[in-house]
Amino acid sequence: MKEGIHPEYREVVFLDQQTGNKFISRSTLNSRETIELDGKTYPLFKCDVTSESHPFYTGAQTRIVETGRVEKFRARFARTTGTTRKAS
């Protein structure tokens, strides 16, 4: 490997701003902010969404989809209420 052409690969703290959850991962990310965690100082990156707060991972998205399905079902069968088929 050539010297001086690769970014610094180090531990970085990622903070989910919606839930307050913090986790440490390795990254080449540069950040001006730092945070002290477990007696060590790490660069800090503030995330808007992570798997802890995203609706796809929390299951909130499926509730929205299910609600839409129930409404579609009711709308479809509301039109056929009261109609009966004649036997041949």
Buried (B, 14 or more C-beta within 10 A) or exposed (E): EEEEEEEEEEEBBBBBEEEEBEEEEEBEBEBEEEBEEEEEEBBBBEBEBBEBBBEEEEEEEEEEEEEEEEEEEEEEEEEEEEEEEEEE
